[in-house]
Amino acid sequence: MSRPERIGAALQAAFSPLHLEVEDDSHRHAGHAGARDGRGHFNVVIVSEAFAGMAPLARHRAVYAALGDMMQTDIHALSIKAQTPAEAGG
């Protein structure tokens, strides 16, 4: 399973999102000091009822927690857009 697939599977299991996108942006950071250790850069868009009532920082912390060890072993940088369905317009 690829890194984006593993990230997606972890987020799917934790949040049962209505919408989920995981983009591997690592190629744009080749040669970057943080990318030399083999970890990647990713963008995540996730829409879930699980974020209702959570402040933005709490949503990001919940995503980091769901990704667990991948934050140390696979992910160098993670851009997160976490919304409720109402915020996403749906």
N, CA, C and O atoms as CSV, one atom per row, in Angstrom:
chain,resi,resn,atom,element,x,y,z
A,1,MET,N,N,0.850,-1.172,0.000
A,1,MET,CA,C,0.000,0.000,0.000
A,1,MET,C,C,0.905,1.247,0.000
A,1,MET,O,O,1.882,1.305,0.746
A,2,SER,N,N,0.577,2.231,-0.830
A,2,SER,CA,C,1.365,3.454,-0.919
A,2,SER,C,C,1.128,4.329,0.321
A,2,SER,O,O,0.180,4.110,1.074
A,3,ARG,N,N,1.989,5.301,0.515
A,3,ARG,CA,C,1.815,6.215,1.650
A,3,ARG,C,C,0.462,6.931,1.605
A,3,ARG,O,O,-0.249,6.951,2.609
A,4,PRO,N,N,0.087,7.525,0.450
A,4,PRO,CA,C,-1.227,8.180,0.424
A,4,PRO,C,C,-2.375,7.212,0.746
A,4,PRO,O,O,-3.345,7.598,1.397
A,5,GLU,N,N,-2.267,5.982,0.301
A,5,GLU,CA,C,-3.302,4.984,0.604
A,5,GLU,C,C,-3.331,4.673,2.100
A,5,GLU,O,O,-4.408,4.532,2.679
A,6,ARG,N,N,-2.166,4.564,2.726
A,6,ARG,CA,C,-2.110,4.299,4.166
A,6,ARG,C,C,-2.660,5.476,4.963
A,6,ARG,O,O,-3.378,5.291,5.946
A,7,ILE,N,N,-2.316,6.692,4.531
A,7,ILE,CA,C,-2.854,7.887,5.185
A,7,ILE,C,C,-4.372,7.895,5.048
A,7,ILE,O,O,-5.087,8.115,6.026
A,8,GLY,N,N,-4.863,7.656,3.832
A,8,GLY,CA,C,-6.298,7.629,3.595
A,8,GLY,C,C,-7.006,6.567,4.417
A,8,GLY,O,O,-8.084,6.821,4.954
A,9,ALA,N,N,-6.425,5.396,4.523
A,9,ALA,CA,C,-7.035,4.307,5.288
A,9,ALA,C,C,-7.126,4.670,6.771
A,9,ALA,O,O,-8.137,4.395,7.418
A,10,ALA,N,N,-6.081,5.281,7.304
A,10,ALA,CA,C,-6.095,5.671,8.720
A,10,ALA,C,C,-7.156,6.737,8.978
A,10,ALA,O,O,-7.868,6.674,9.980
A,11,LEU,N,N,-7.263,7.710,8.084
A,11,LEU,CA,C,-8.244,8.769,8.257
A,11,LEU,C,C,-9.666,8.255,8.049
A,11,LEU,O,O,-10.594,8.689,8.733
A,12,GLN,N,N,-9.831,7.343,7.117
A,12,GLN,CA,C,-11.143,6.729,6.877
A,12,GLN,C,C,-11.597,5.984,8.133
A,12,GLN,O,O,-12.748,6.103,8.551
A,13,ALA,N,N,-10.700,5.229,8.718
A,13,ALA,CA,C,-11.038,4.452,9.911
A,13,ALA,C,C,-11.376,5.352,11.102
A,13,ALA,O,O,-12.270,5.035,11.887
A,14,ALA,N,N,-10.669,6.463,11.234
A,14,ALA,CA,C,-10.852,7.334,12.396
A,14,ALA,C,C,-12.052,8.264,12.280
A,14,ALA,O,O,-12.695,8.572,13.283
A,15,PHE,N,N,-12.363,8.719,11.058
A,15,PHE,CA,C,-13.354,9.785,10.912
A,15,PHE,C,C,-14.559,9.457,10.030
A,15,PHE,O,O,-15.499,10.251,9.976
A,16,SER,N,N,-14.562,8.324,9.344
A,16,SER,CA,C,-15.643,7.986,8.408
A,16,SER,C,C,-16.050,9.210,7.582
A,16,SER,O,O,-17.214,9.612,7.598
A,17,PRO,N,N,-15.106,9.795,6.870
A,17,PRO,CA,C,-15.386,11.051,6.174
A,17,PRO,C,C,-16.377,10.893,5.015
A,17,PRO,O,O,-16.487,9.836,4.395
A,18,LEU,N,N,-17.090,11.993,4.755
A,18,LEU,CA,C,-17.971,12.056,3.597
A,18,LEU,C,C,-17.157,12.376,2.353
A,18,LEU,O,O,-17.558,12.052,1.235
A,19,HIS,N,N,-16.013,13.012,2.557
A,19,HIS,CA,C,-15.101,13.356,1.459
A,19,HIS,C,C,-13.686,13.293,2.006
A,19,HIS,O,O,-13.417,13.747,3.118
A,20,LEU,N,N,-12.775,12.722,1.209
A,20,LEU,CA,C,-11.385,12.616,1.616
A,20,LEU,C,C,-10.495,12.673,0.388
A,20,LEU,O,O,-10.689,11.923,-0.569
A,21,GLU,N,N,-9.523,13.566,0.422
A,21,GLU,CA,C,-8.498,13.650,-0.617
A,21,GLU,C,C,-7.142,13.620,0.072
A,21,GLU,O,O,-6.922,14.319,1.061
A,22,VAL,N,N,-6.248,12.815,-0.453
A,22,VAL,CA,C,-4.868,12.787,0.037
A,22,VAL,C,C,-3.972,12.969,-1.180
A,22,VAL,O,O,-3.968,12.138,-2.088
A,23,GLU,N,N,-3.221,14.053,-1.193
A,23,GLU,CA,C,-2.337,14.356,-2.315
A,23,GLU,C,C,-0.890,14.271,-1.849
A,23,GLU,O,O,-0.510,14.887,-0.853
A,24,ASP,N,N,-0.088,13.503,-2.577
A,24,ASP,CA,C,1.348,13.413,-2.304
A,24,ASP,C,C,2.023,14.555,-3.059
A,24,ASP,O,O,2.055,14.572,-4.289
A,25,ASP,N,N,2.553,15.490,-2.313
A,25,ASP,CA,C,3.184,16.678,-2.875
A,25,ASP,C,C,4.705,16.601,-2.740
A,25,ASP,O,O,5.394,17.608,-2.897
A,26,SER,N,N,5.219,15.427,-2.454
A,26,SER,CA,C,6.644,15.251,-2.158
A,26,SER,C,C,7.544,15.651,-3.316
A,26,SER,O,O,8.638,16.172,-3.098
A,27,HIS,N,N,7.100,15.416,-4.530
A,27,HIS,CA,C,7.930,15.716,-5.698
A,27,HIS,C,C,8.291,17.200,-5.785
A,27,HIS,O,O,9.318,17.556,-6.363
A,28,ARG,N,N,7.457,18.058,-5.219
A,28,ARG,CA,C,7.712,19.500,-5.256
A,28,ARG,C,C,8.748,19.928,-4.218
A,28,ARG,O,O,9.168,21.085,-4.194
A,29,HIS,N,N,9.156,18.993,-3.365
A,29,HIS,CA,C,10.080,19.325,-2.283
A,29,HIS,C,C,11.391,18.543,-2.372
A,29,HIS,O,O,12.140,18.468,-1.398
A,30,ALA,N,N,11.659,17.971,-3.527
A,30,ALA,CA,C,12.901,17.211,-3.714
A,30,ALA,C,C,14.091,18.107,-3.405
A,30,ALA,O,O,14.172,19.238,-3.884
A,31,GLY,N,N,14.999,17.598,-2.611
A,31,GLY,CA,C,16.183,18.351,-2.238
A,31,GLY,C,C,15.999,19.207,-0.997
A,31,GLY,O,O,16.975,19.715,-0.445
A,32,HIS,N,N,14.772,19.369,-0.557
A,32,HIS,CA,C,14.467,20.116,0.658
A,32,HIS,C,C,15.090,19.368,1.834
A,32,HIS,O,O,15.035,18.139,1.889
A,33,ALA,N,N,15.674,20.095,2.762
A,33,ALA,CA,C,16.383,19.468,3.879
A,33,ALA,C,C,15.521,18.452,4.616
A,33,ALA,O,O,16.001,17.375,4.968
A,34,GLY,N,N,14.256,18.780,4.853
A,34,GLY,CA,C,13.381,17.869,5.578
A,34,GLY,C,C,12.975,16.653,4.784
A,34,GLY,O,O,12.567,15.644,5.359
A,35,ALA,N,N,13.080,16.731,3.461
A,35,ALA,CA,C,12.671,15.606,2.624
A,35,ALA,C,C,13.780,14.575,2.457
A,35,ALA,O,O,13.530,13.466,1.985
A,36,ARG,N,N,14.989,14.928,2.835
A,36,ARG,CA,C,16.119,14.014,2.647
A,36,ARG,C,C,16.029,12.767,3.512
A,36,ARG,O,O,16.668,11.758,3.215
A,37,ASP,N,N,15.241,12.827,4.577
A,37,ASP,CA,C,15.128,11.661,5.457
A,37,ASP,C,C,14.134,10.632,4.932
A,37,ASP,O,O,13.890,9.615,5.581
A,38,GLY,N,N,13.556,10.892,3.750
A,38,GLY,CA,C,12.660,9.926,3.128
A,38,GLY,C,C,11.196,10.118,3.446
A,38,GLY,O,O,10.342,9.447,2.867
A,39,ARG,N,N,10.890,11.029,4.364
A,39,ARG,CA,C,9.485,11.281,4.673
A,39,ARG,C,C,8.921,12.249,3.642
A,39,ARG,O,O,9.668,13.004,3.021
A,40,GLY,N,N,7.586,12.227,3.459
A,40,GLY,CA,C,6.974,13.002,2.397
A,40,GLY,C,C,6.167,14.198,2.849
A,40,GLY,O,O,5.945,14.427,4.038
A,41,HIS,N,N,5.735,14.955,1.847
A,41,HIS,CA,C,4.883,16.130,2.024
A,41,HIS,C,C,3.502,15.785,1.459
A,41,HIS,O,O,3.394,15.315,0.326
A,42,PHE,N,N,2.458,16.015,2.239
A,42,PHE,CA,C,1.117,15.632,1.830
A,42,PHE,C,C,0.103,16.736,2.110
A,42,PHE,O,O,0.257,17.526,3.042
A,43,ASN,N,N,-0.933,16.769,1.284
A,43,ASN,CA,C,-2.071,17.661,1.475
A,43,ASN,C,C,-3.291,16.791,1.712
A,43,ASN,O,O,-3.531,15.839,0.970
A,44,VAL,N,N,-4.067,17.112,2.743
A,44,VAL,CA,C,-5.273,16.357,3.071
A,44,VAL,C,C,-6.464,17.308,3.125
A,44,VAL,O,O,-6.411,18.363,3.758
A,45,VAL,N,N,-7.535,16.912,2.450
A,45,VAL,CA,C,-8.830,17.576,2.562
A,45,VAL,C,C,-9.777,16.520,3.104
A,45,VAL,O,O,-9.950,15.467,2.491
A,46,ILE,N,N,-10.387,16.791,4.241
A,46,ILE,CA,C,-11.260,15.804,4.876
A,46,ILE,C,C,-12.522,16.499,5.385
A,46,ILE,O,O,-12.456,17.544,6.033
A,47,VAL,N,N,-13.665,15.899,5.079
A,47,VAL,CA,C,-14.961,16.426,5.510
A,47,VAL,C,C,-15.641,15.334,6.330
A,47,VAL,O,O,-15.908,14.242,5.829
A,48,SER,N,N,-15.916,15.640,7.591
A,48,SER,CA,C,-16.491,14.641,8.482
A,48,SER,C,C,-17.329,15.292,9.571
A,48,SER,O,O,-16.998,16.369,10.064
A,49,GLU,N,N,-18.408,14.633,9.936
A,49,GLU,CA,C,-19.227,15.069,11.074
A,49,GLU,C,C,-18.428,15.023,12.370
A,49,GLU,O,O,-18.758,15.718,13.330
A,50,ALA,N,N,-17.385,14.210,12.399
A,50,ALA,CA,C,-16.565,14.081,13.606
A,50,ALA,C,C,-15.936,15.406,14.027
A,50,ALA,O,O,-15.559,15.563,15.188
A,51,PHE,N,N,-15.817,16.358,13.110
A,51,PHE,CA,C,-15.198,17.641,13.429
A,51,PHE,C,C,-16.176,18.658,14.009
A,51,PHE,O,O,-15.768,19.752,14.399
A,52,ALA,N,N,-17.458,18.311,14.071
A,52,ALA,CA,C,-18.469,19.233,14.607
A,52,ALA,C,C,-18.122,19.609,16.046
A,52,ALA,O,O,-17.841,18.741,16.872
A,53,GLY,N,N,-18.144,20.887,16.332
A,53,GLY,CA,C,-17.868,21.377,17.678
A,53,GLY,C,C,-16.395,21.455,18.035
A,53,GLY,O,O,-16.053,21.828,19.158
A,54,MET,N,N,-15.516,21.111,17.105
A,54,MET,CA,C,-14.074,21.140,17.370
A,54,MET,C,C,-13.460,22.406,16.778
A,54,MET,O,O,-13.788,22.801,15.660
A,55,ALA,N,N,-12.576,23.030,17.530
A,55,ALA,CA,C,-11.816,24.164,17.021
A,55,ALA,C,C,-10.820,23.664,15.968
A,55,ALA,O,O,-10.472,22.483,15.959
A,56,PRO,N,N,-10.362,24.550,15.085
A,56,PRO,CA,C,-9.415,24.117,14.050
A,56,PRO,C,C,-8.188,23.398,14.601
A,56,PRO,O,O,-7.778,22.381,14.041
A,57,LEU,N,N,-7.598,23.892,15.671
A,57,LEU,CA,C,-6.421,23.241,16.234
A,57,LEU,C,C,-6.751,21.840,16.742
A,57,LEU,O,O,-5.945,20.923,16.580
A,58,ALA,N,N,-7.910,21.661,17.347
A,58,ALA,CA,C,-8.324,20.342,17.826
A,58,ALA,C,C,-8.526,19.381,16.653
A,58,ALA,O,O,-8.219,18.194,16.768
A,59,ARG,N,N,-9.034,19.878,15.539
A,59,ARG,CA,C,-9.210,19.037,14.345
A,59,ARG,C,C,-7.857,18.555,13.839
A,59,ARG,O,O,-7.691,17.382,13.505
A,60,HIS,N,N,-6.895,19.465,13.783
A,60,HIS,CA,C,-5.562,19.083,13.320
A,60,HIS,C,C,-4.931,18.070,14.269
A,60,HIS,O,O,-4.317,17.098,13.826
A,61,ARG,N,N,-5.079,18.291,15.553
A,61,ARG,CA,C,-4.529,17.334,16.524
A,61,ARG,C,C,-5.185,15.963,16.375
A,61,ARG,O,O,-4.519,14.938,16.518
A,62,ALA,N,N,-6.473,15.941,16.090
A,62,ALA,CA,C,-7.176,14.673,15.901
A,62,ALA,C,C,-6.654,13.947,14.660
A,62,ALA,O,O,-6.498,12.726,14.671
A,63,VAL,N,N,-6.387,14.694,13.602
A,63,VAL,CA,C,-5.825,14.089,12.388
A,63,VAL,C,C,-4.432,13.535,12.687
A,63,VAL,O,O,-4.119,12.407,12.307
A,64,TYR,N,N,-3.592,14.324,13.368
A,64,TYR,CA,C,-2.255,13.834,13.731
A,64,TYR,C,C,-2.347,12.564,14.564
A,64,TYR,O,O,-1.592,11.618,14.338
A,65,ALA,N,N,-3.259,12.535,15.519
A,65,ALA,CA,C,-3.424,11.354,16.374
A,65,ALA,C,C,-3.852,10.152,15.552
A,65,ALA,O,O,-3.374,9.042,15.781
A,66,ALA,N,N,-4.748,10.361,14.597
A,66,ALA,CA,C,-5.215,9.253,13.759
A,66,ALA,C,C,-4.082,8.684,12.907
A,66,ALA,O,O,-4.067,7.492,12.602
A,67,LEU,N,N,-3.146,9.529,12.529
A,67,LEU,CA,C,-2.022,9.078,11.699
A,67,LEU,C,C,-0.921,8.438,12.528
A,67,LEU,O,O,-0.070,7.731,11.988
A,68,GLY,N,N,-0.928,8.676,13.818
A,68,GLY,CA,C,-0.017,7.993,14.743
A,68,GLY,C,C,1.432,8.030,14.318
A,68,GLY,O,O,1.982,9.095,14.038
A,69,ASP,N,N,2.050,6.859,14.272
A,69,ASP,CA,C,3.475,6.730,13.974
A,69,ASP,C,C,3.853,7.236,12.587
A,69,ASP,O,O,5.013,7.575,12.355
A,70,MET,N,N,2.897,7.295,11.658
A,70,MET,CA,C,3.217,7.790,10.320
A,70,MET,C,C,3.738,9.224,10.361
A,70,MET,O,O,4.478,9.647,9.473
A,71,MET,N,N,3.345,9.977,11.404
A,71,MET,CA,C,3.836,11.349,11.538
A,71,MET,C,C,5.344,11.362,11.807
A,71,MET,O,O,6.013,12.358,11.531
A,72,GLN,N,N,5.874,10.274,12.338
A,72,GLN,CA,C,7.302,10.178,12.627
A,72,GLN,C,C,8.074,9.434,11.546
A,72,GLN,O,O,9.257,9.695,11.331
A,73,THR,N,N,7.399,8.503,10.862
A,73,THR,CA,C,8.097,7.619,9.939
A,73,THR,C,C,7.880,7.933,8.467
A,73,THR,O,O,8.754,7.651,7.648
A,74,ASP,N,N,6.734,8.512,8.107
A,74,ASP,CA,C,6.382,8.692,6.704
A,74,ASP,C,C,6.102,10.134,6.292
A,74,ASP,O,O,6.249,10.485,5.121
A,75,ILE,N,N,5.704,10.963,7.238
A,75,ILE,CA,C,5.230,12.309,6.911
A,75,ILE,C,C,6.166,13.364,7.485
A,75,ILE,O,O,6.395,13.423,8.693
A,76,HIS,N,N,6.701,14.194,6.595
A,76,HIS,CA,C,7.529,15.323,7.034
A,76,HIS,C,C,6.665,16.570,7.190
A,76,HIS,O,O,6.808,17.314,8.160
A,77,ALA,N,N,5.765,16.794,6.228
A,77,ALA,CA,C,4.901,17.973,6.256
A,77,ALA,C,C,3.495,17.560,5.841
A,77,ALA,O,O,3.307,16.754,4.930
A,78,LEU,N,N,2.506,18.135,6.537
A,78,LEU,CA,C,1.117,17.775,6.272
A,78,LEU,C,C,0.260,19.038,6.293
A,78,LEU,O,O,0.171,19.722,7.313
A,79,SER,N,N,-0.361,19.333,5.172
A,79,SER,CA,C,-1.307,20.437,5.085
A,79,SER,C,C,-2.699,19.831,5.262
A,79,SER,O,O,-3.061,18.883,4.565
A,80,ILE,N,N,-3.474,20.378,6.191
A,80,ILE,CA,C,-4.784,19.800,6.521
A,80,ILE,C,C,-5.882,20.829,6.342
A,80,ILE,O,O,-5.802,21.943,6.860
A,81,LYS,N,N,-6.909,20.439,5.599
A,81,LYS,CA,C,-8.156,21.206,5.530
A,81,LYS,C,C,-9.232,20.271,6.060
A,81,LYS,O,O,-9.679,19.367,5.355
A,82,ALA,N,N,-9.646,20.489,7.306
A,82,ALA,CA,C,-10.612,19.622,7.973
A,82,ALA,C,C,-11.897,20.412,8.216
A,82,ALA,O,O,-11.882,21.434,8.902
A,83,GLN,N,N,-13.007,19.936,7.652
A,83,GLN,CA,C,-14.279,20.638,7.740
A,83,GLN,C,C,-15.411,19.706,8.099
A,83,GLN,O,O,-15.327,18.491,7.924
A,84,THR,N,N,-16.483,20.312,8.610
A,84,THR,CA,C,-17.733,19.580,8.773
A,84,THR,C,C,-18.465,19.639,7.429
A,84,THR,O,O,-18.126,20.464,6.581
A,85,PRO,N,N,-19.459,18.777,7.228
A,85,PRO,CA,C,-20.219,18.851,5.972
A,85,PRO,C,C,-20.861,20.232,5.770
A,85,PRO,O,O,-20.895,20.724,4.642
A,86,ALA,N,N,-21.364,20.859,6.824
A,86,ALA,CA,C,-21.978,22.177,6.702
A,86,ALA,C,C,-20.966,23.218,6.230
A,86,ALA,O,O,-21.289,24.081,5.413
A,87,GLU,N,N,-19.754,23.132,6.742
A,87,GLU,CA,C,-18.699,24.083,6.346
A,87,GLU,C,C,-18.263,23.856,4.901
A,87,GLU,O,O,-17.867,24.793,4.207
A,88,ALA,N,N,-18.340,22.615,4.460
A,88,ALA,CA,C,-17.925,22.268,3.100
A,88,ALA,C,C,-19.040,22.550,2.085
A,88,ALA,O,O,-18.844,22.397,0.879
A,89,GLY,N,N,-20.200,22.961,2.583
A,89,GLY,CA,C,-21.296,23.268,1.685
A,89,GLY,C,C,-22.160,22.078,1.336
A,89,GLY,O,O,-22.875,22.085,0.334
A,90,GLY,N,N,-22.089,21.047,2.179
A,90,GLY,CA,C,-22.872,19.874,1.855
A,90,GLY,C,C,-23.679,19.364,2.920
A,90,GLY,O,O,-24.382,18.369,2.740
